[in-house]
Amino acid sequence: MKIFVPPIKSQGIKTKLVEWISSNIKEIKFDRWVEPFMGTGVVAFNVRPKKALLCDSNPHIINFYNALKDKEITSSIVKQHLIIEGEKLLKSDGKHYYEIRNRFNETGSPLDFLFLSRSCFNGMMRFNKKGGYNVPFCKKPNRFAQALVTKITNQVENISQIIENGDYTFINQDFKITLEQIESSNLVYSDPPYIGRHVDYFDSWSVDEEIILKNGLMKSNANFILSTWLSNKYRVNNYVFDIWKDCFVTTKEHFYHVGGKESNRNAVYEALLSNIPLTDSISNADMKFRIDSNESQLTSKPKTYSSPKQLTLTLEEQKPNS
Ligand SMILES: C[S@@+](CC[C@H](N)C(=O)[O-])C[C@H]1O[C@@H](n2cnc3c(N)ncnc32)[C@H](O)[C@@H]1O
């Protein structure tokens, strides 16, 4: 499967999980794809439904995709912007990043948003309490060398075409409003901030919200799938067996690094929860039994990754008691 990578980056991006998600839902029929937490949109843009409602509480993501949809931003406009601002970045030895950041925090320009997303530290998307973007520079003044500009331009072109060929609506709204707009014939993909993990202002997430999400999804009568984590070396996400106890679960091993050392490579079991059986799913009760009896938590076939591909999960993990 050729994966189309969106031009915007964010922690929690599902690029490495898209193929697994797609293969698990290919038998499900639906008339509209709904995402209450679209993030970068990588899942929708690769599933490529005919019709989709894609929402997020982050206004900048939605502005960016609406600007692509309305052709206010095209691949050639992006190319020109990155070349001009990239040169200023290089000449200023990186200081121009902070001028763009200030300008973005005043105007909310989608082009500046893209510039920041691709030149900030670690591709993070983080905002302060006042909604100001506050990620520092990646410290590479020559960041927008020709190869990267071409890559981003192609990403913008591909995603623009996917949007043009579909009937996609992008709305900046809280998930509770999106829940009210679901119809029973829709398929909902929910990817909320992971419960019990590192969060920031735009990604704050409570147990109450997880319960509201579950109840809203059940009330809609639509088929749904939800991304979450099942376990890591230190602990199990017990909300899976509590809030989501009557669901099915599909898992996949996923790796992330803490620092650069191979010995610091940690595995996390990613889970897809659903209210209908998926290609590789088992019931949550069966999974609980497996965990309690120390059996494998893997429901999908293991896949071998080359080392660089393991550097994907940017969720921050803390050791217990640290
Ligand atoms: C894990 S990310 C989604 C990642 C996405 N699936 C991807 O692959 O890029 C979670 C998203 O939920 C959004 N979000 C957080 N709280 C929200 C809320 N209350 N309502 C709607 N969206 C919210 C965040 O802005 C973020 O984009």
The ligand as an SDF file (V2000), in Angstrom:
LIG
                    3D

 27 29  0  0  0  0  0  0  0  0999 V2000
   -3.7720   11.6060   18.6680 C   0  0  0  0  0  0  0  0  0  0  0  0
   -4.1460   13.0880   17.8180 S   0  0  0  0  0  0  0  0  0  0  0  0
   -4.8850   12.5030   16.3220 C   0  0  0  0  0  0  0  0  0  0  0  0
   -3.8340   12.0150   15.3750 C   0  0  0  0  0  0  0  0  0  0  0  0
   -4.3300   11.6630   13.9830 C   0  0  0  0  0  0  0  0  0  0  0  0
   -5.0920   10.4370   13.9630 N   0  0  0  0  0  0  0  0  0  0  0  0
   -3.1440   11.5570   13.0560 C   0  0  0  0  0  0  0  0  0  0  0  0
   -2.7860   10.4550   12.6370 O   0  0  0  0  0  0  0  0  0  0  0  0
   -2.5390   12.5980   12.7610 O   0  0  0  0  0  0  0  0  0  0  0  0
   -5.4700   13.7380   18.7230 C   0  0  0  0  0  0  0  0  0  0  0  0
   -6.1240   14.9720   18.1390 C   0  0  0  0  0  0  0  0  0  0  0  0
   -7.2610   15.2910   18.9610 O   0  0  0  0  0  0  0  0  0  0  0  0
   -7.4050   16.6980   18.9850 C   0  0  0  0  0  0  0  0  0  0  0  0
   -8.2140   16.9960   20.1860 N   0  0  0  0  0  0  0  0  0  0  0  0
   -7.8310   17.0480   21.4820 C   0  0  0  0  0  0  0  0  0  0  0  0
   -8.8810   17.3220   22.2870 N   0  0  0  0  0  0  0  0  0  0  0  0
   -9.9770   17.4380   21.4720 C   0  0  0  0  0  0  0  0  0  0  0  0
  -11.3560   17.7130   21.6960 C   0  0  0  0  0  0  0  0  0  0  0  0
  -11.8160   17.9410   22.9260 N   0  0  0  0  0  0  0  0  0  0  0  0
  -12.2010   17.7470   20.6280 N   0  0  0  0  0  0  0  0  0  0  0  0
  -11.7190   17.5420   19.3660 C   0  0  0  0  0  0  0  0  0  0  0  0
  -10.4090   17.2970   19.0870 N   0  0  0  0  0  0  0  0  0  0  0  0
   -9.5490   17.2350   20.1300 C   0  0  0  0  0  0  0  0  0  0  0  0
   -5.9930   17.2310   19.0190 C   0  0  0  0  0  0  0  0  0  0  0  0
   -5.9560   18.5610   18.5310 O   0  0  0  0  0  0  0  0  0  0  0  0
   -5.2600   16.2230   18.1180 C   0  0  0  0  0  0  0  0  0  0  0  0
   -5.1810   16.7050   16.7910 O   0  0  0  0  0  0  0  0  0  0  0  0
  1  2  1  0
  2  3  1  0
  2 10  1  0
  3  4  1  0
  4  5  1  0
  5  6  1  0
  5  7  1  0
  7  8  2  0
  7  9  1  0
 10 11  1  0
 11 12  1  0
 11 26  1  0
 12 13  1  0
 13 14  1  0
 13 24  1  0
 14 15  1  0
 14 23  1  0
 15 16  2  0
 16 17  1  0
 17 18  1  0
 17 23  2  0
 18 19  1  0
 18 20  2  0
 20 21  1  0
 21 22  2  0
 22 23  1  0
 24 25  1  0
 24 26  1  0
 26 27  1  0
M  CHG  2   2   1   9  -1
M  END
$$$$
